[in-house]
Amino acid sequence: MARPAARATRGGAAPSGLPWHQIRPAPAVLLSGPEEFLADRAARLLRDRLRGQDPSLEVHDVDASTYAPGELLTLASPSLFGEPRLIRVGNVEKASDEFLEEALGYLEAPADDTVVVLRHSGGVRGKRLLDALRAGLGGAIEVSCGELKGDQERADFVHAEFRTAARTITPGAVRALVTAFSADLGELAAACRQLIEDTDDDVTEATVDRYYGGRVETTAFDAADAAIAGRAGDALVLLRHALESGADPVPIVAAFAMKLRAMAKVVGMRGGGAELAGRLGMAPWQVDRARRDGQGWTDDGLANAIETIAATDAAVKGAGRDPVYALERMILVIADRGR
């Protein structure tokens, strides 16, 4: 049977930094960037795709930092029964001189029916090899595994998880997941997987709340939403629930700060959510939500609320005697729209 890895083009420019979920078979695949979770996910996705094409796939692992001369060529050599091969090379950023030289030579004439995946987490080691891979030598492609730094990138990750599974998730549910699992990409991915496997209908905010509503981060954002909407009583109840559940005051203040910063960004801005999203570094739904949240606020009120949040942040980090009092006062100021 024809195997895409063996028939890939041997020359020409390679696509630059394909997203991890768009990884595809090629004679050589560079996984570049510091996010190990995405690199592992991309490597598994490629392995599963190759194994789906031919269950006899042979998988070999090589450590570039402890490379034995001739190892790559030996593993890539045709086997007796002609099984396709996947060779996964780790620690390329720490590669020995022998590996770098042999890898460059290998790219000049890659083996048929073989995919070599090279993991490079960053740094300048192996620049000649990286340049050759990025130039498409031997039909190589690069897959970007960079750190997801903002809510928009994490939201894109969630969308990709559900799109790959042919499932639908609402924008509100995406936001709820991103805010509930803002600190750990692995936890965010696990939450996506649980929702995909345990539910049959479209995933909504109610679905996410049913599964993960007890998380501290979600409770903090719920309290912020209630305060911004002017519901001081509800916000105080949510605050006390978070604190009684063991929540640290610092991330609670951070949740309020994130909401108010978004409001400050969009105040006075003209244009649609999609148009402003790129200019402000926000997702379109974040722009629309911040606009709705900001209705009824004055510039002076917003400025006073932001100053109150800054003072509360200092108080809960040791500058004040009573962090709970500082949090409650912050909520009352925000619920009164900064007055």
Secondary structure, 3 states (H helix, E strand, C coil): CCCHHHHCCCCCCCCCCEEHHHCCCCCEEEEECCCHHHHHHHHHHHHHHHHHHCCCCEEEEEEHHHCCCCHHHHHHCCCCCCCCEEEEEECHHHCCHHHHHHHHHHHHCCCCCEEEEEEECCCCCCHHHHHHHHCCHHHCEEEECCCCCCHHHHHHHHHHHHHHCCCCECHHHHHHHHHHCCCCHHHHHHHHHHHHHHCCCCECHHHHHHHHCCCHHHHHHHHHHHHHCCCHHHHHHHHHHHHHCCCCHHHHHHHHHHHHHHHHHHCCCCCCHHHHHHHHCCCHHHHHHHHHHCCCCCHHHHHHHHHHHHHHHHHHHHHCCCHHHHHHHHHHHHHCCCC
